[in-house]
């Protein structure tokens, strides 16, 4: 005699076994899809809530920690750090659509994020709250590049020009070293105006506080990427110099 509460003539133990079996099958299908997508380069889309914003391009969500692709926002104590973080914080607690591409060396998901069908990564660039940042170009590169160019042309956010813009000339940036990371990169700048306290940065997170008074010559190691990088120079009022190769 079946116990009360049985379904379709099945015992509770049989129902539990079936549910466990279906759960295992579902997880196997999901794993196979994810693995295949990673091999083919196909984007993986998921929906989740942002639980905590760390800075303008990094956040935690229900599936782990994520880093926005294609954009690098200012680091702490830099101009527009707070504005970039505040913008991304507007999406805390909201469901977003995530296009997952890969993981970085810190095991963060590398993602594009959509909210109401708007690409948040691109919006950050459009608002001048960050700069273009790619190791490898993908299907979003061109639209991201145009977004940054528009912000640069409008001189908004990180592209707002300082009163010292035009004072500093790039004489030379020697980014190739005979032996990598051997302090053979060399930067030569010339400041024709009064002494300037400035922040020097590349596309990544190499940041230097420097004083510019006439000719400036300094060697660096493993700072600029041979395959392409940028040089940014800001003072407390805005952008002084930008160069990309």
Buried (B, 14 or more C-beta within 10 A) or exposed (E): EEEEEEEEEEEEEEBEEEEEEEEEEEEEEEEEEBEEBBEEEEBBEBEBEBEEBBBBBBBBBEBEBBBBBBBBBBBEEBBBBBBBBEBBBEBBEEEBBBBBBEBEEEEBBBBBBBBEEEBBBBBBBBBBBBBBBBEEEBEBBEEBBEBBEBBBEEBBBBBBEBEBBEBBEBEEBEBEBEEEEEEBBBBBBBBEBEEBEBBBBBBBEBBBEBEBEEEBEEEBEEBBBEEEBBBBBBBEEBBBBBEEE
